[in-house]
Every structure is written in C-alpha cells, then in structure tokens.
C-alpha cells in the first residue's frame, strides 16, 4: 500500500456513480487517496478516525477521495503545514503537506477550501478535519465507486 495521495489534474465535470477513479474527470484540486485499511466502518489518517459514508460489504481496503470542501480547518485533526494559499473571490484553497500514516511514508498533499478572510499563512501549522459523510469511496481492486444506500 502506498502512503501518498496523488493529485489528479483535469477539467471539472460531473461523473456518474458507476465510473472508476481512472475514468473520472476530477476537479484539479481533488486529491485521491491510495488504498487504506478499514476498521469498524472507518479509516484513520494521522490518528484521526474518518467515518466512511458507504457500506464496505466485507472489504478491508478502499480508496478514499477528498475534495477541498470535504476538509475544514479546526483546532484538532490531521496535523498539516500550509505550503500555498490561493484566493479565489470569497474562497481560499489551502494547499498543505501532512503525514497521514504515523511512521510510514512521506508527506501527502491535501487541499482544503476555506473562507478567504480566515485563511492561514504559508508555513503555518494547522489541523484538518474531514467533514462527516464527505469522503468518496472506491473499491481498491476494481476502482468502482461505492455508494451509500
């Protein structure tokens, strides 16, 4: 299992729930996580549990995708360091580096969307939380999107 989260670049378009991660036209700021181990309906990033929004049907590994709006800045969460802040009108996209797995692998790039008036500064250490129900799940073997319900 890789511990990096590659960033996919491409145009923004809607994808159906049956498309695989490789076929998705993913907005340029949606990092796609590598395969992660599931325990009791959640995964853990940097010691922070993230509840999974879809049934796993016996799967022990899934691929987790997080869009910038799925991550919020908070007092507690995944420790990260701000590398770049891009402001777009009222929004700011905060590009961060975080170590998602304690003692494993390198740094992972994550992007969070926040209010431009309260955006952190470059070099600042922050905490990121995954908003409940905002993770996108894919089967680690087939790449098929897993949907709730």
C-alpha positions, 0 to 999 in steps of 0.5 A, a space after each residue: 500500500 502506498 502512503 501518498 495521495 496523488 493529485 489528479 489534474 483535469 477539467 471539472 465535470 460531473 461523473 456518474 456513480 458507476 465510473 472508476 477513479 481512472 475514468 473520472 474527470 476530477 476537479 484539479 484540486 481533488 486529491 485521491 487517496 491510495 488504498 487504506 485499511 478499514 476498521 469498524 466502518 472507518 479509516 484513520 489518517 494521522 490518528 484521526 478516525 474518518 467515518 466512511 459514508 458507504 457500506 464496505 460489504 466485507 472489504 478491508 481496503 478502499 480508496 478514499 477521495 477528498 475534495 477541498 470542501 470535504 476538509 475544514 480547518 479546526 483546532 484538532 485533526 490531521 496535523 498539516 503545514 500550509 505550503 500555498 494559499 490561493 484566493 479565489 473571490 470569497 474562497 481560499 484553497 489551502 494547499 498543505 503537506 501532512 503525514 497521514 500514516 504515523 511512521 510510514 511514508 512521506 508527506 501527502 498533499 491535501 487541499 482544503 477550501 476555506 473562507 478567504 478572510 480566515 485563511 492561514 499563512 504559508 508555513 503555518 501549522 494547522 489541523 484538518 478535519 474531514 467533514 462527516 459523510 464527505 469522503 468518496 469511496 472506491 473499491 481498491 481492486 476494481 476502482 468502482 465507486 461505492 455508494 451509500 444506500 
